[in-house]
Amino acid sequence: MLEYVIEGLLMQNDMSGYDMKQNIDSVKYFNASYGSIYPTLKKMKTEGLITSKEIVEGGKYKKMYSINDEGREKFLEWLQKPIDIIRSDNEHLVKMSFYKYLPKEKLKDLIPELIINVSAMIRRLEVFKAKLEKDMDEFQVWTVIFGIDYYCFLKRWYQRFLEELN
């Protein structure tokens, strides 16, 4: 997912790897180290998704990265794909932070689908809890309750977001 985060950041402005790290560190739902950012930048440049140029700023050389048309296209394709909430690893928050690049009408299709998937996850966890509760210790039960509460929160939050879109 780091590649898409980088593309999203570069949709906003040209940036150095250092600038990207600072932006990523400012959000608490995604992490990336310099050790993952720079190899990803190199890979993306090799794949023709971004370009770079060296500039002098404050007497120091700085490599600035820019997204090109191919990178923009790939980013927007990813942004429009439905979110697999089970495997999301906060992908939904990463995408949310870049949804300004999509038309609101597209979001009005994507968000209800996400709400349906979250609702299905809540039902699965509730069934799991009901079936296995007698075999689980109290800590396992509380872990499942956490999952149910988490997905209930997400559902309410995205319902509220969808209402604001309308």
Helices and strands as residue ranges (DSSP letters): H 2-12, H 17-26, H 34-46, E 50-57, E 60-67, H 69-80, G 85-87, H 91-98, G 99-101, H 104-132, G 133-135, H 138-165
